[in-house]
């Protein structure tokens, strides 16, 4: 049963030109770097230092798996691109919201 699920999963990747394990590895692997970047951003904001680079890096890390999907993928359905666009917009909105919070507020950690 697990083998057939794995074969189906890898078949999806082959159909769309994306290795699901690479996608998952990028997705999960970027999490600690994203969190470290957000902590770095909060520290710099508290000190009154510029955080543009940290915002850009955090956005890239949050979207890195989807960037891989766009670059490596082929024959993707239109709704996949729409979903990725929605995720990108949400990421931007979320980062802007986090940056606009006062540095000492509970949500800024």
C-alpha positions as CSV (number, residue, x, y, z in Angstrom):
1,X,0.0,0.0,0.0
2,X,2.7,2.5,0.9
3,X,4.6,1.6,-2.2
4,X,1.6,2.4,-4.4
5,X,1.1,5.7,-2.6
6,X,4.8,6.5,-3.1
7,X,4.6,5.5,-6.8
8,X,1.5,7.8,-7.3
9,X,3.2,10.6,-5.5
10,X,6.3,10.4,-7.6
11,X,4.2,10.0,-10.7
12,X,2.7,13.4,-10.0
13,X,6.1,14.8,-9.9
14,X,7.1,13.2,-13.1
15,X,4.0,14.4,-14.9
16,X,4.7,18.0,-13.8
17,X,8.5,18.0,-13.9
18,X,8.9,18.5,-10.2
19,X,10.4,16.1,-7.7
20,X,8.0,16.1,-4.7
21,X,10.9,15.2,-2.4
22,X,12.9,18.2,-3.5
23,X,9.9,20.4,-3.2
24,X,9.2,19.1,0.4
25,X,12.9,19.4,1.3
26,X,13.0,23.0,0.2
27,X,9.7,23.7,2.0
28,X,10.7,22.1,5.3
29,X,14.4,23.1,5.0
30,X,13.6,26.8,4.6
31,X,11.6,26.9,7.9
32,X,14.5,27.3,10.3
33,X,16.2,29.8,8.1
34,X,12.9,31.8,7.8
35,X,12.5,31.8,11.6
36,X,16.1,32.9,12.1
37,X,15.6,35.7,9.6
38,X,12.4,36.9,11.3
39,X,14.3,36.9,14.7
40,X,17.1,38.8,13.1
41,X,14.6,41.3,11.6
42,X,12.9,41.8,15.0
43,X,16.3,42.5,16.7
44,X,17.3,45.0,14.1
45,X,13.9,46.7,14.2
46,X,14.1,47.0,18.0
47,X,17.5,48.8,17.6
48,X,16.0,51.1,14.9
49,X,18.2,49.6,12.2
50,X,17.0,49.1,8.6
51,X,15.3,45.7,7.9
52,X,14.8,45.8,4.1
53,X,17.3,43.0,3.5
54,X,15.7,40.8,6.2
55,X,12.3,41.4,4.8
56,X,13.5,40.4,1.3
57,X,15.3,37.3,2.6
58,X,12.3,36.2,4.7
59,X,10.0,36.6,1.7
60,X,12.4,34.6,-0.5
61,X,12.6,31.8,2.1
62,X,8.9,31.7,2.6
63,X,8.3,31.3,-1.2
64,X,11.4,29.3,-2.1
65,X,9.5,26.0,-2.6
66,X,7.0,27.7,-4.8
67,X,9.7,29.4,-6.8
68,X,11.1,25.9,-7.4
69,X,7.7,24.8,-8.5
70,X,7.4,27.7,-11.0
71,X,10.9,27.2,-12.4
72,X,11.0,23.4,-12.6
73,X,7.3,22.7,-13.2
74,X,5.6,22.2,-16.5
75,X,2.0,21.5,-17.6
76,X,0.7,23.0,-14.3
77,X,-2.9,23.8,-14.2
78,X,-3.9,27.5,-14.1
79,X,-5.2,27.2,-10.6
80,X,-1.7,26.1,-9.4
81,X,-0.3,29.5,-10.6
82,X,-3.3,31.2,-9.0
83,X,-2.7,29.5,-5.7
84,X,1.0,30.4,-5.9
85,X,0.1,34.0,-6.6
86,X,-2.3,34.0,-3.6
87,X,0.4,32.5,-1.4
88,X,2.9,35.2,-2.6
89,X,0.4,37.9,-1.9
90,X,-0.4,36.5,1.6
91,X,3.4,36.2,2.4
92,X,3.9,39.9,1.4
93,X,0.9,41.0,3.4
94,X,2.0,38.9,6.4
95,X,5.5,40.3,6.3
96,X,4.3,43.9,6.0
97,X,1.9,43.4,8.9
98,X,4.7,41.9,11.1
99,X,7.1,44.8,10.2
100,X,4.5,47.4,11.0
101,X,3.9,46.0,14.5
102,X,5.7,47.8,17.3
103,X,8.9,46.0,18.1
104,X,8.0,45.1,21.7
105,X,4.5,43.7,21.0
106,X,3.7,40.0,21.6
107,X,3.1,39.4,17.9
108,X,6.5,40.8,16.8
109,X,8.5,37.9,18.3
